[in-house]
Amino acid sequence: EQIRCSCYGLGGFLTRTGVGTIVQEGKEVVEIDGVKYLLEKPLKADFALIFAHKADKYGNLVYHGSAQNFNSVMAGAATTTIVEVLEYSEEALNPDIAETPGVFVNYIVKGTR
């Protein structure tokens, strides 16, 4: 969730997990309606190395299988994103199928199977 917060520009999220344990040390505690929560701040990545099935010249990406789970979020949370792709197209992908917009992609590397 910390990475997702970074991707979406959120200041963090509240969780009850870790309240009253060693995990709480050094973290801000917020109390809402008598319930204590820890504030978990966003986790920004310097680099994201991700894999996509297809990319166009603008960096728009399409994934297959389990690559759909976290690659898009990691691309949004990283300062620099490097993508290995199986298929590269000079023509723009249909925006209705692109799962990661090219604005989050810095480098594309053509891979092999």
GIPEVEN-V421519 format. One line per field, one symbol per residue. phi: phi as a letter, one per 30 degrees, with the letter a starting at -180 (. if undefined). psi: psi as a letter, one per 40 degrees, with the letter a starting at -180 (. if undefined). Layout:
phi = ???
psi = ???
This chain:
phi = .dddedeciddkbcbddjdibdddeicdcccbhiccbcdcddcccdbbcbbbdbbcdcjdbbcbhddddbedddddccdbccccbdbbbdcdddddcdcbdddcccbbbdcbd
psi = dddddddefieaihieheheadddheihhhhhfehhihhhiihhhdihhihidiiieeehihiibeeededdddddeidhhhhhidhhhdihiheeehdhiedehdihhhai.
